[in-house]
Amino acid sequence: MPRLVINLLGSFQVELDDRPVTAFATEKARALLVYLAVESFQPHRREHLAALLWPDQPEERARHNLRQALSSLRQAIGDSDGSSKPFLLVERETLQFDLQSDTTLDVAEFAALAEQVRHHRHDGPERCLPCVRRLQRMAMLYRGDFLADFSMSDSELYEEWVLLQREWARRLASEAFATLADYSERRGELAPSRDYAR
C-alpha cells in the first residue's frame, strides 16, 4: 500500500513512497490537499471548498475549478488509478481525507504530542522525562511556520485559516522550546539551553 508523507511545518513537502511529489498542476490543488489533510476529522461539502478556494468566482465556475483541482490532486498523489486504498474519500457532495490511509502528517503528530504533554500527570513537563522526549520530538517536527512558503492571496478566507494554524503551531512550539531550554539549563547543558531559547 502506498505511503504518503505530508509536512506542513516549514515549507510544503509531500512524499509518496519516499519520492517527492511535485506534480501539482496548480497551487489550488496543493491548497486543497493541505486543507483536507489538516481538517480531516470531518467531510467537507464541495460548495464550501469551492467558495473557500475560489471566493470571487460564480458558484458553477468555482465548482468546476474544484473538480479540476481534485482531479489534478488525485493524479499527483496516485489516488486515481484505483489500484490501492485511496487517500481521499470522494463522494458526490463531500470530500474528506481518509484518516485510515497510510499517511503521516507532521501537524497531526505535533498536535498529538502537545496534547499528550498537556494531559500527562507530572509536576511540570521540564521534570518529566517522557514529556521532555515528546517536546524534543515537537522541536524536531517544527521546521518553521505552518506553510512558511505558501500564499493564496486571492482567497482571504483561506489566508485567515492559514494564519490561525500558523499562530497555533507557533504558540505550541514557543512553549515547547521554552520548556526544553529550562530543562537543559537545569541539567547544566548551556549550549542546548541557548539553542532552544533562541
Disulfide bonds with the S-S distance in Angstrom:
none
